[in-house]
Amino acid sequence: MMFKELPFLQRFSEAKRSGFDGIELQFPYAESADALHRAATDAGLPVVLMNAPIIPKLYPSGTAGRPEMRAEFRVSAS
């Protein structure tokens, strides 16, 4: 949610320059997992939180950690 003046993947290195020691990602789904990993690694920062897709009325806490929701998660995260 910070550094919106920069492209998403460039925000990782800006976070490092600004003194952060970890990254939270709210809506990273436009980027590949490889690109996210590379940006975090290049910045030298761990990803400490990544919001997962939710189904508000059925699963407001998210679907990523629910094995029975694997297919729904993959569709919503792609």
MOPAC internal coordinates of N, CA, C and O (Angstrom, degrees):
PM7 1SCF
backbone

  N    0.0000 0     0.00 0     0.00 0    0    0    0
  C    1.4499 1     0.00 0     0.00 0    1    0    0
  C    1.5307 1   110.59 1     0.00 0    2    1    0
  O    1.2310 1   120.66 1   173.30 1    3    2    1
  N    1.3149 1   116.35 1    -6.70 1    3    2    1
  C    1.4629 1   120.18 1   178.96 1    5    3    2
  C    1.5250 1   109.22 1  -105.49 1    6    5    3
  O    1.2310 1   121.31 1   -15.74 1    7    6    5
  N    1.3007 1   115.10 1   164.26 1    7    6    5
  C    1.4626 1   123.29 1   175.50 1    9    7    6
  C    1.5338 1   112.05 1    60.34 1   10    9    7
  O    1.2310 1   120.53 1  -142.46 1   11   10    9
  N    1.3225 1   116.59 1    37.54 1   11   10    9
  C    1.4625 1   120.84 1  -177.28 1   13   11   10
  C    1.5231 1   113.47 1   -65.57 1   14   13   11
  O    1.2310 1   120.41 1   168.98 1   15   14   13
  N    1.3049 1   116.82 1   -11.02 1   15   14   13
  C    1.4583 1   119.97 1   176.96 1   17   15   14
  C    1.5341 1   111.14 1   -74.80 1   18   17   15
  O    1.2310 1   120.70 1   167.81 1   19   18   17
  N    1.3250 1   116.27 1   -12.19 1   19   18   17
  C    1.4592 1   121.96 1  -179.22 1   21   19   18
  C    1.5204 1   111.20 1  -105.99 1   22   21   19
  O    1.2310 1   120.33 1   -26.42 1   23   22   21
  N    1.3330 1   116.98 1   153.58 1   23   22   21
  C    1.4635 1   119.08 1   170.75 1   25   23   22
  C    1.5269 1   109.81 1   -58.89 1   26   25   23
  O    1.2310 1   120.64 1   -30.35 1   27   26   25
  N    1.3039 1   116.38 1   149.65 1   27   26   25
  C    1.4690 1   122.19 1  -171.76 1   29   27   26
  C    1.5258 1   112.90 1   -49.41 1   30   29   27
  O    1.2310 1   119.28 1   127.98 1   31   30   29
  N    1.3161 1   118.98 1   -52.02 1   31   30   29
  C    1.4638 1   120.75 1  -174.53 1   33   31   30
  C    1.5208 1   113.07 1   -69.80 1   34   33   31
  O    1.2310 1   119.78 1   157.11 1   35   34   33
  N    1.3120 1   118.03 1   -22.89 1   35   34   33
  C    1.4664 1   120.62 1   176.79 1   37   35   34
  C    1.5272 1   112.13 1   -75.57 1   38   37   35
  O    1.2310 1   120.69 1   163.67 1   39   38   37
  N    1.3069 1   116.28 1   -16.33 1   39   38   37
  C    1.4675 1   120.12 1  -179.33 1   41   39   38
  C    1.5259 1   112.23 1   -66.70 1   42   41   39
  O    1.2310 1   120.49 1   154.72 1   43   42   41
  N    1.3425 1   116.67 1   -25.28 1   43   42   41
  C    1.4622 1   120.06 1  -179.96 1   45   43   42
  C    1.5276 1   110.06 1   -61.81 1   46   45   43
  O    1.2310 1   120.50 1   128.33 1   47   46   45
  N    1.3236 1   116.65 1   -51.67 1   47   46   45
  C    1.4694 1   119.39 1  -178.80 1   49   47   46
  C    1.5247 1   111.10 1   -67.16 1   50   49   47
  O    1.2310 1   120.01 1   147.52 1   51   50   49
  N    1.3210 1   117.59 1   -32.48 1   51   50   49
  C    1.4666 1   119.92 1   176.56 1   53   51   50
  C    1.5286 1   110.54 1   -65.86 1   54   53   51
  O    1.2310 1   120.40 1   142.37 1   55   54   53
  N    1.3118 1   116.84 1   -37.63 1   55   54   53
  C    1.4690 1   120.40 1   176.38 1   57   55   54
  C    1.5285 1   110.58 1   -60.86 1   58   57   55
  O    1.2310 1   120.88 1   136.73 1   59   58   57
  N    1.3200 1   115.93 1   -43.27 1   59   58   57
  C    1.4709 1   120.37 1   177.95 1   61   59   58
  C    1.5237 1   110.31 1   -61.78 1   62   61   59
  O    1.2310 1   120.48 1   132.51 1   63   62   61
  N    1.3407 1   116.69 1   -47.49 1   63   62   61
  C    1.4745 1   120.43 1   179.47 1   65   63   62
  C    1.5251 1   111.84 1   -61.15 1   66   65   63
  O    1.2310 1   120.75 1   151.79 1   67   66   65
  N    1.3224 1   116.18 1   -28.21 1   67   66   65
  C    1.4657 1   120.48 1  -178.60 1   69   67   66
  C    1.5193 1   112.77 1   -87.21 1   70   69   67
  O    1.2310 1   120.16 1  -178.95 1   71   70   69
  N    1.3356 1   117.29 1     1.05 1   71   70   69
  C    1.4514 1   120.12 1   174.38 1   73   71   70
  C    1.5149 1   116.49 1    97.58 1   74   73   71
  O    1.2310 1   119.74 1  -174.95 1   75   74   73
  N    1.3174 1   118.11 1     5.05 1   75   74   73
  C    1.4681 1   119.86 1   178.31 1   77   75   74
  C    1.5164 1   109.63 1   -72.88 1   78   77   75
  O    1.2310 1   120.68 1   -28.18 1   79   78   77
  N    1.3448 1   116.30 1   151.82 1   79   78   77
  C    1.4582 1   119.59 1   178.75 1   81   79   78
  C    1.5204 1   112.53 1  -116.01 1   82   81   79
  O    1.2310 1   120.14 1  -167.84 1   83   82   81
  N    1.3162 1   117.35 1    12.16 1   83   82   81
  C    1.4570 1   123.14 1   176.26 1   85   83   82
  C    1.5139 1   109.90 1  -167.66 1   86   85   83
  O    1.2310 1   121.11 1   -12.81 1   87   86   85
  N    1.3259 1   115.48 1   167.19 1   87   86   85
  C    1.4684 1   121.44 1  -176.10 1   89   87   86
  C    1.5205 1   109.59 1  -126.69 1   90   89   87
  O    1.2310 1   120.95 1   -44.26 1   91   90   89
  N    1.3192 1   115.78 1   135.74 1   91   90   89
  C    1.4604 1   122.48 1   168.95 1   93   91   90
  C    1.5154 1   107.14 1  -108.90 1   94   93   91
  O    1.2310 1   120.47 1   -42.70 1   95   94   93
  N    1.3245 1   116.71 1   137.30 1   95   94   93
  C    1.4595 1   121.57 1   179.75 1   97   95   94
  C    1.5161 1   108.64 1  -117.88 1   98   97   95
  O    1.2310 1   120.52 1   -56.15 1   99   98   97
  N    1.3166 1   116.62 1   123.85 1   99   98   97
  C    1.4510 1   118.64 1  -177.85 1  101   99   98
  C    1.5236 1   112.27 1   -90.92 1  102  101   99
  O    1.2310 1   119.36 1   130.10 1  103  102  101
  N    1.3120 1   118.83 1   -49.90 1  103  102  101
  C    1.4596 1   122.04 1  -178.68 1  105  103  102
  C    1.5177 1   109.41 1  -136.13 1  106  105  103
  O    1.2310 1   119.93 1  -104.14 1  107  106  105
  N    1.3441 1   117.74 1    75.86 1  107  106  105
  C    1.4628 1   120.97 1  -174.04 1  109  107  106
  C    1.5270 1   114.46 1   -89.10 1  110  109  107
  O    1.2310 1   119.59 1  -170.19 1  111  110  109
  N    1.3207 1   118.40 1     9.81 1  111  110  109
  C    1.4616 1   121.13 1  -165.61 1  113  111  110
  C    1.5232 1   115.04 1   -71.71 1  114  113  111
  O    1.2310 1   119.33 1   168.94 1  115  114  113
  N    1.3111 1   118.88 1   -11.06 1  115  114  113
  C    1.4642 1   120.70 1   176.87 1  117  115  114
  C    1.5255 1   111.03 1   -78.65 1  118  117  115
  O    1.2310 1   120.07 1   166.77 1  119  118  117
  N    1.3300 1   117.47 1   -13.23 1  119  118  117
  C    1.4640 1   122.18 1  -178.82 1  121  119  118
  C    1.5241 1   110.11 1  -108.74 1  122  121  119
  O    1.2310 1   120.61 1   -29.14 1  123  122  121
  N    1.3135 1   116.44 1   150.86 1  123  122  121
  C    1.4647 1   120.01 1   177.19 1  125  123  122
  C    1.5270 1   109.57 1   -74.09 1  126  125  123
  O    1.2310 1   121.22 1   -21.46 1  127  126  125
  N    1.3174 1   115.28 1   158.54 1  127  126  125
  C    1.4596 1   120.21 1   176.60 1  129  127  126
  C    1.5255 1   110.26 1   -60.79 1  130  129  127
  O    1.2310 1   120.29 1   142.50 1  131  130  129
  N    1.3252 1   117.05 1   -37.50 1  131  130  129
  C    1.4695 1   120.32 1   178.55 1  133  131  130
  C    1.5233 1   111.57 1   -63.48 1  134  133  131
  O    1.2310 1   120.29 1   137.69 1  135  134  133
  N    1.3280 1   117.05 1   -42.31 1  135  134  133
  C    1.4700 1   120.61 1   179.55 1  137  135  134
  C    1.5244 1   110.97 1   -65.35 1  138  137  135
  O    1.2310 1   120.19 1   139.87 1  139  138  137
  N    1.3209 1   117.25 1   -40.13 1  139  138  137
  C    1.4663 1   121.12 1   178.06 1  141  139  138
  C    1.5242 1   110.31 1   -64.88 1  142  141  139
  O    1.2310 1   120.52 1   135.53 1  143  142  141
  N    1.3098 1   116.60 1   -44.47 1  143  142  141
  C    1.4661 1   121.06 1   179.11 1  145  143  142
  C    1.5272 1   110.32 1   -61.50 1  146  145  143
  O    1.2310 1   120.34 1   134.41 1  147  146  145
  N    1.3028 1   116.95 1   -45.59 1  147  146  145
  C    1.4639 1   121.65 1  -179.19 1  149  147  146
  C    1.5301 1   110.64 1   -62.01 1  150  149  147
  O    1.2310 1   120.03 1   135.19 1  151  150  149
  N    1.3235 1   117.54 1   -44.81 1  151  150  149
  C    1.4678 1   120.81 1  -179.16 1  153  151  150
  C    1.5287 1   110.94 1   -63.16 1  154  153  151
  O    1.2310 1   120.45 1   137.22 1  155  154  153
  N    1.3337 1   116.74 1   -42.78 1  155  154  153
  C    1.4641 1   120.13 1   179.25 1  157  155  154
  C    1.5274 1   110.83 1   -66.66 1  158  157  155
  O    1.2310 1   120.51 1   136.65 1  159  158  157
  N    1.3196 1   116.63 1   -43.35 1  159  158  157
  C    1.4624 1   121.00 1   179.64 1  161  159  158
  C    1.5217 1   111.05 1   -64.23 1  162  161  159
  O    1.2310 1   120.54 1   134.04 1  163  162  161
  N    1.3285 1   116.56 1   -45.96 1  163  162  161
  C    1.4656 1   120.37 1   179.61 1  165  163  162
  C    1.5250 1   111.56 1   -61.38 1  166  165  163
  O    1.2310 1   120.55 1   144.87 1  167  166  165
  N    1.3351 1   116.55 1   -35.13 1  167  166  165
  C    1.4727 1   120.45 1   179.21 1  169  167  166
  C    1.5287 1   111.44 1   -79.92 1  170  169  167
  O    1.2310 1   120.50 1   164.38 1  171  170  169
  N    1.3243 1   116.65 1   -15.62 1  171  170  169
  C    1.4614 1   119.60 1  -177.97 1  173  171  170
  C    1.5152 1   113.03 1    73.13 1  174  173  171
  O    1.2310 1   120.60 1  -149.51 1  175  174  173
  N    1.3290 1   116.46 1    30.49 1  175  174  173
  C    1.4655 1   120.87 1  -178.75 1  177  175  174
  C    1.5201 1   110.41 1  -124.52 1  178  177  175
  O    1.2310 1   120.23 1   -41.04 1  179  178  177
  N    1.3375 1   117.16 1   138.96 1  179  178  177
  C    1.4620 1   119.23 1   174.09 1  181  179  178
  C    1.5244 1   111.16 1   -79.98 1  182  181  179
  O    1.2310 1   120.91 1   -31.10 1  183  182  181
  N    1.3182 1   115.87 1   148.90 1  183  182  181
  C    1.4653 1   121.00 1   169.63 1  185  183  182
  C    1.5188 1   105.63 1   -84.59 1  186  185  183
  O    1.2310 1   120.44 1   -64.30 1  187  186  185
  N    1.3255 1   116.76 1   115.70 1  187  186  185
  C    1.4610 1   120.80 1  -175.11 1  189  187  186
  C    1.5237 1   112.92 1  -100.08 1  190  189  187
  O    1.2310 1   120.46 1   165.85 1  191  190  189
  N    1.3267 1   116.73 1   -14.15 1  191  190  189
  C    1.4575 1   120.23 1   178.59 1  193  191  190
  C    1.5147 1   108.17 1  -158.52 1  194  193  191
  O    1.2310 1   120.72 1   -44.09 1  195  194  193
  N    1.3286 1   116.22 1   135.91 1  195  194  193
  C    1.4555 1   121.05 1   173.92 1  197  195  194
  C    1.5228 1   106.98 1  -136.68 1  198  197  195
  O    1.2310 1   120.77 1   -59.84 1  199  198  197
  N    1.3131 1   116.14 1   120.16 1  199  198  197
  C    1.4530 1   119.30 1   178.26 1  201  199  198
  C    1.5181 1   109.61 1   -66.21 1  202  201  199
  O    1.2310 1   120.84 1   -41.62 1  203  202  201
  N    1.3062 1   116.00 1   138.38 1  203  202  201
  C    1.4554 1   121.93 1   178.19 1  205  203  202
  C    1.5261 1   108.91 1  -105.22 1  206  205  203
  O    1.2310 1   120.35 1   -25.77 1  207  206  205
  N    1.3197 1   116.94 1   154.23 1  207  206  205
  C    1.4664 1   119.52 1   178.75 1  209  207  206
  C    1.5309 1   110.96 1   -58.97 1  210  209  207
  O    1.2310 1   121.53 1   -30.84 1  211  210  209
  N    1.3064 1   114.68 1   149.16 1  211  210  209
  C    1.4645 1   120.49 1   178.16 1  213  211  210
  C    1.5215 1   109.83 1  -125.27 1  214  213  211
  O    1.2310 1   121.02 1   -17.91 1  215  214  213
  N    1.3186 1   115.66 1   162.09 1  215  214  213
  C    1.4583 1   123.33 1   168.64 1  217  215  214
  C    1.5261 1   103.50 1  -118.93 1  218  217  215
  O    1.2310 1   120.09 1   -82.14 1  219  218  217
  N    1.3409 1   117.44 1    97.86 1  219  218  217
  C    1.4634 1   121.14 1  -166.46 1  221  219  218
  C    1.5239 1   116.42 1   -46.25 1  222  221  219
  O    1.2310 1   119.02 1   129.18 1  223  222  221
  N    1.3031 1   119.48 1   -50.82 1  223  222  221
  C    1.4647 1   119.39 1  -174.49 1  225  223  222
  C    1.5257 1   112.87 1   -80.53 1  226  225  223
  O    1.2310 1   120.20 1   150.77 1  227  226  225
  N    1.3436 1   117.22 1   -29.23 1  227  226  225
  C    1.4625 1   119.86 1  -177.92 1  229  227  226
  C    1.5205 1   113.05 1   -91.43 1  230  229  227
  O    1.2310 1   120.71 1   133.27 1  231  230  229
  N    1.3380 1   116.24 1   -46.73 1  231  230  229
  C    1.4622 1   121.23 1  -174.63 1  233  231  230
  C    1.5277 1   109.93 1  -137.59 1  234  233  231
  O    1.2310 1   119.79 1  -106.17 1  235  234  233
  N    1.3219 1   118.00 1    73.83 1  235  234  233
  C    1.4713 1   120.28 1  -177.30 1  237  235  234
  C    1.5206 1   113.20 1   -64.90 1  238  237  235
  O    1.2310 1   119.52 1   163.11 1  239  238  237
  N    1.3148 1   118.53 1   -16.89 1  239  238  237
  C    1.4599 1   120.83 1   178.76 1  241  239  238
  C    1.5147 1   112.30 1   -89.69 1  242  241  239
  O    1.2310 1   120.01 1  -179.99 1  243  242  241
  N    1.3232 1   117.58 1     0.01 1  243  242  241
  C    1.4532 1   120.87 1   177.84 1  245  243  242
  C    1.5145 1   113.30 1   107.81 1  246  245  243
  O    1.2310 1   121.85 1   -12.74 1  247  246  245
  N    1.3216 1   114.06 1   167.26 1  247  246  245
  C    1.4569 1   120.71 1  -177.92 1  249  247  246
  C    1.5210 1   112.87 1  -115.55 1  250  249  247
  O    1.2310 1   119.30 1   167.46 1  251  250  249
  N    1.3232 1   118.94 1   -12.54 1  251  250  249
  C    1.4598 1   121.76 1  -172.90 1  253  251  250
  C    1.5260 1   112.85 1   -62.58 1  254  253  251
  O    1.2310 1   119.48 1   146.82 1  255  254  253
  N    1.3012 1   118.60 1   -33.18 1  255  254  253
  C    1.4582 1   121.51 1  -177.07 1  257  255  254
  C    1.5124 1   113.93 1   -95.29 1  258  257  255
  O    1.2310 1   120.07 1  -167.40 1  259  258  257
  N    1.3169 1   117.48 1    12.60 1  259  258  257
  C    1.4629 1   120.83 1  -177.25 1  261  259  258
  C    1.5253 1   109.20 1  -112.70 1  262  261  259
  O    1.2310 1   119.97 1   -73.60 1  263  262  261
  N    1.3248 1   117.67 1   106.40 1  263  262  261
  C    1.4648 1   120.26 1  -177.36 1  265  263  262
  C    1.5212 1   113.89 1   -53.91 1  266  265  263
  O    1.2310 1   120.25 1   144.24 1  267  266  265
  N    1.3110 1   117.12 1   -35.76 1  267  266  265
  C    1.4675 1   119.76 1  -178.74 1  269  267  266
  C    1.5284 1   112.26 1   -72.49 1  270  269  267
  O    1.2310 1   120.08 1   169.44 1  271  270  269
  N    1.3243 1   117.44 1   -10.56 1  271  270  269
  C    1.4687 1   121.85 1  -179.74 1  273  271  270
  C    1.5339 1   111.55 1  -106.23 1  274  273  271
  O    1.2310 1   119.83 1  -165.26 1  275  274  273
  N    1.3239 1   117.93 1    14.74 1  275  274  273
  C    1.4634 1   121.75 1  -175.42 1  277  275  274
  C    1.5344 1   111.85 1   -54.66 1  278  277  275
  O    1.2310 1   119.73 1   132.81 1  279  278  277
  N    1.3124 1   118.11 1   -47.19 1  279  278  277
  C    1.4667 1   120.59 1  -177.55 1  281  279  278
  C    1.5235 1   110.68 1   -64.06 1  282  281  279
  O    1.2310 1   119.71 1   136.41 1  283  282  281
  N    1.3103 1   118.17 1   -43.59 1  283  282  281
  C    1.4508 1   121.98 1   179.59 1  285  283  282
  C    1.5446 1   110.88 1   -63.79 1  286  285  283
  O    1.2310 1   120.89 1   138.62 1  287  286  285
  N    1.3291 1   115.90 1   -41.38 1  287  286  285
  C    1.4544 1   120.40 1   178.08 1  289  287  286
  C    1.5163 1   110.57 1   -60.87 1  290  289  287
  O    1.2310 1   120.24 1   132.25 1  291  290  289
  N    1.3058 1   117.14 1   -47.75 1  291  290  289
  C    1.4748 1   120.21 1  -178.27 1  293  291  290
  C    1.5115 1   111.57 1   -61.75 1  294  293  291
  O    1.2310 1   119.90 1   141.70 1  295  294  293
  N    1.3112 1   117.80 1   -38.30 1  295  294  293
  C    1.4685 1   120.67 1   178.48 1  297  295  294
  C    1.5199 1   110.07 1   -66.87 1  298  297  295
  O    1.2310 1   120.06 1   135.02 1  299  298  297
  N    1.3166 1   117.49 1   -44.98 1  299  298  297
  C    1.4617 1   120.50 1  -175.73 1  301  299  298
  C    1.5198 1   112.51 1   -72.95 1  302  301  299
  O    1.2310 1   119.70 1   154.40 1  303  302  301
  N    1.3293 1   118.18 1   -25.60 1  303  302  301
  C    1.4611 1   121.55 1  -177.82 1  305  303  302
  C    1.5269 1   112.81 1   -92.77 1  306  305  303
  O    1.2310 1   120.39 1   178.21 1  307  306  305
  N    1.3067 1   116.86 1    -1.79 1  307  306  305
  C    1.4746 1   118.00 1  -178.18 1  309  307  306
  C    1.5095 1   112.07 1   -96.77 1  310  309  307
  O    1.2310 1   120.10 1   180.00 1  311  310  309

